[in-house]
Amino acid sequence: MKLLLAEDEVSMSEALVDILTYHHYTVDPVFNGQDALDYAQTGSYDGIILDIMMPLKDGLEVLDELRQSGDKTPILMLTAKSDIEDRIHGLNLGADDYLPKPFAMGEFLARVRAMLRRRETFTPDLMQLGNITLNRNNYELSGGGQSFLLSNLEFKLMELFMLNKGIYLSSEKILQKVWGYDTDAEVGVVWVYISYLRKRLLALNSNVEIKVKRRIGYTLEVRP
């Protein structure tokens, strides 16, 4: 699952990224409210973690703008403030949960899991299409009695295709979704990783294929 983490304290951000990554979440860290808003509006996230006290825009401003725009992504607010009025204000603006600092990492993970369980659209850990299965817990792609352990980027690309099956995605859109909003990677890397996945699917004797339409993009389809 992909999370956006907005926390301006670098050491805290690094600690949270480490614990989330260890538990198999993909995390985009940002360090100010404006970047948090930009990433949230242009990315695709299962959940957002927002610190309240941030430069440029505070977390409550970001929360308010996202909810006003119709964004329903689950949001967990982090704050050093313990005043009940701040919590009430955040919840009234549309936050799903509130966690005051300092907090134990175990409680933080439990709050993240609870937040993600409240998503409007549930995405199972085992995603199936045609005769293949993608395990979101261990990055394993399997089918026909065989399996491959995908690299992080292979997994993110395959997950994106399976979540958008039948929908053509441009190379630029894929680059943004998989490599991140501020990546330095060239768009040609998308084709390279698509070729990797095509080889995986071929080796699994899959009836699923990555199709391309010139000047439109790529999609995942099950062969008749």
C-alpha positions in Angstrom: 0.0 0.0 0.0 1.2 3.5 -0.8 1.3 6.2 1.8 2.0 10.0 1.7 3.9 11.1 4.9 4.1 14.9 5.5 6.4 15.6 8.5 8.8 18.5 8.6 11.0 17.1 11.4 13.6 15.1 9.3 14.6 12.7 12.1 11.0 11.9 12.8 10.2 11.5 9.1 13.1 9.1 8.7 12.0 7.0 11.6 8.5 6.8 10.4 9.6 5.9 6.9 11.8 3.2 8.2 9.1 1.5 10.3 6.5 1.8 7.5 8.9 0.4 4.9 9.8 -2.5 7.2 6.1 -3.3 7.3 5.9 -3.3 3.5 4.3 0.1 2.9 5.5 2.3 0.1 6.1 5.8 1.4 6.5 9.2 -0.2 7.9 11.6 2.4 7.5 15.4 2.1 8.5 18.1 4.5 6.1 21.0 4.1 2.4 21.5 3.6 2.5 22.8 0.0 4.4 19.7 -1.2 1.9 17.5 0.8 -1.0 19.1 -1.1 0.8 18.8 -4.5 1.6 15.2 -4.0 -1.8 14.3 -2.7 -3.5 16.0 -5.6 -1.3 14.4 -8.3 -0.5 11.0 -6.8 -2.6 7.9 -5.9 -2.4 7.0 -2.2 -4.1 4.5 0.0 -3.6 6.8 3.0 -2.1 10.2 4.0 -0.3 11.0 7.3 -0.2 14.7 8.0 1.7 16.6 10.7 -0.2 19.7 11.7 2.8 22.1 12.4 4.5 22.4 9.0 5.9 25.3 6.9 4.2 26.9 3.9 0.8 25.3 4.8 -0.1 23.6 8.0 -1.7 20.2 8.1 -5.2 21.5 8.8 -5.0 23.7 5.7 -3.9 20.8 3.6 -6.7 18.6 5.1 -9.3 21.3 4.4 -8.3 21.8 0.8 -8.2 18.1 0.1 -11.7 17.5 1.5 -13.1 20.6 -0.2 -11.9 19.2 -3.5 -13.7 16.0 -2.9 -10.6 13.9 -2.0 -11.7 11.0 0.3 -8.3 9.4 0.9 -8.1 8.4 4.6 -6.0 10.9 6.6 -4.3 10.5 10.0 -3.2 13.7 11.7 0.0 13.9 13.8 0.5 16.8 16.2 2.5 17.9 19.2 -0.6 19.9 20.3 -2.7 18.1 22.9 -5.5 20.8 23.1 -8.8 19.1 22.6 -10.0 22.0 20.4 -7.3 21.2 17.8 -8.4 17.6 17.6 -12.1 18.6 17.3 -11.2 21.1 14.5 -9.3 18.4 12.6 -12.0 15.8 12.9 -14.6 18.3 11.8 -12.6 19.1 8.7 -12.6 15.5 7.8 -9.6 13.8 9.4 -10.1 10.0 10.0 -8.0 9.9 13.1 -5.7 12.0 15.4 -2.4 10.9 17.1 -0.7 13.3 19.5 3.1 13.3 19.9 5.0 11.7 21.4 3.6 8.3 20.5 4.8 4.7 20.6 5.6 3.2 17.2 3.3 0.3 17.9 0.3 2.6 18.4 1.3 4.5 15.3 1.2 1.4 13.2 -2.1 0.3 14.7 -3.6 3.7 13.8 -2.3 3.5 10.2 -3.8 0.0 9.8 -7.1 1.1 11.3 -7.1 4.1 9.0 -6.6 2.0 5.9 -9.3 -0.5 6.9 -11.8 2.4 6.6 -11.0 3.1 3.0 -14.1 3.3 0.8 -12.7 0.8 -1.7 -11.1 -2.2 -0.2 -8.1 -3.7 -2.1 -7.3 -7.3 -1.0 -3.7 -8.4 -0.2 -4.0 -11.0 -3.0 -4.9 -9.4 -6.3 -6.0 -11.7 -9.1 -6.4 -11.2 -12.8 -6.7 -14.0 -15.4 -4.5 -16.8 -14.2 -2.0 -14.7 -12.2 -2.0 -13.5 -8.6 -0.1 -10.6 -7.1 0.6 -10.8 -3.3 0.8 -7.3 -1.9 2.4 -8.5 1.3 5.5 -10.2 -0.1 5.7 -8.8 -3.7 5.2 -12.2 -5.2 3.7 -12.7 -8.7 2.5 -16.2 -9.3 0.6 -18.4 -11.7 0.7 -21.9 -13.2 2.5 -23.3 -10.2 5.4 -20.9 -10.5 6.2 -17.6 -8.9 8.6 -14.6 -9.0 9.6 -12.2 -6.3 9.3 -8.8 -7.9 11.6 -5.9 -7.2 10.1 -2.9 -5.6 9.6 -1.0 -8.9 8.3 -4.1 -10.7 5.8 -4.7 -8.0 4.6 -1.0 -8.0 4.2 -1.1 -11.8 2.3 -4.4 -11.7 0.1 -3.2 -8.9 -0.7 0.0 -10.8 -1.7 -2.1 -13.9 -3.9 -4.5 -11.9 -5.6 -1.6 -10.1 -6.3 0.0 -13.5 -7.0 -3.1 -15.7 -8.4 -2.2 -19.0 -7.4 1.5 -18.6 -4.6 2.9 -20.8 -2.0 4.8 -18.8 0.5 7.1 -20.5 4.3 6.6 -19.9 4.3 10.0 -18.2 1.5 9.0 -15.8 3.1 5.7 -15.0 6.4 7.5 -14.3 4.7 9.8 -11.9 2.7 7.1 -10.2 5.5 4.5 -9.8 8.7 6.6 -9.6 7.2 9.5 -7.8 6.2 13.1 -8.4 9.8 14.5 -8.2 11.7 11.7 -9.9 14.8 12.4 -11.9 14.2 9.2 -14.0 13.7 9.5 -17.7 10.4 8.3 -19.2 12.3 5.6 -21.1 12.7 3.7 -17.9 9.0 2.9 -18.0 9.4 0.8 -21.2 12.4 -1.0 -19.6 10.3 -2.1 -16.6 7.4 -3.0 -18.8 9.7 -5.3 -20.7 10.7 -6.9 -17.4 7.1 -7.6 -16.5 6.4 -9.0 -19.9 9.2 -11.5 -19.5 7.8 -12.5 -16.1 4.3 -13.0 -17.5 5.6 -15.0 -20.4 7.6 -17.3 -18.0 4.4 -17.9 -16.0 2.5 -18.9 -19.1 0.1 -16.2 -18.2 -3.1 -15.3 -20.1 -2.6 -11.7 -19.1 -0.6 -9.3 -21.3 0.5 -5.7 -21.3 -0.9 -4.1 -24.4 0.2 -0.8 -25.9 -1.5 1.8 -28.1 0.8 4.2 -29.8 0.5 7.8 -28.4 -2.0 6.6 -25.8 -0.2 4.3 -23.3 -0.2 0.8 -21.7 -2.8 -1.4 -20.1 -3.2 -4.9 -18.7 -5.7 -7.2 -20.3 -6.7 -10.9 -20.2 -6.4 -12.6 -23.5 -9.7 -14.2 -24.8 
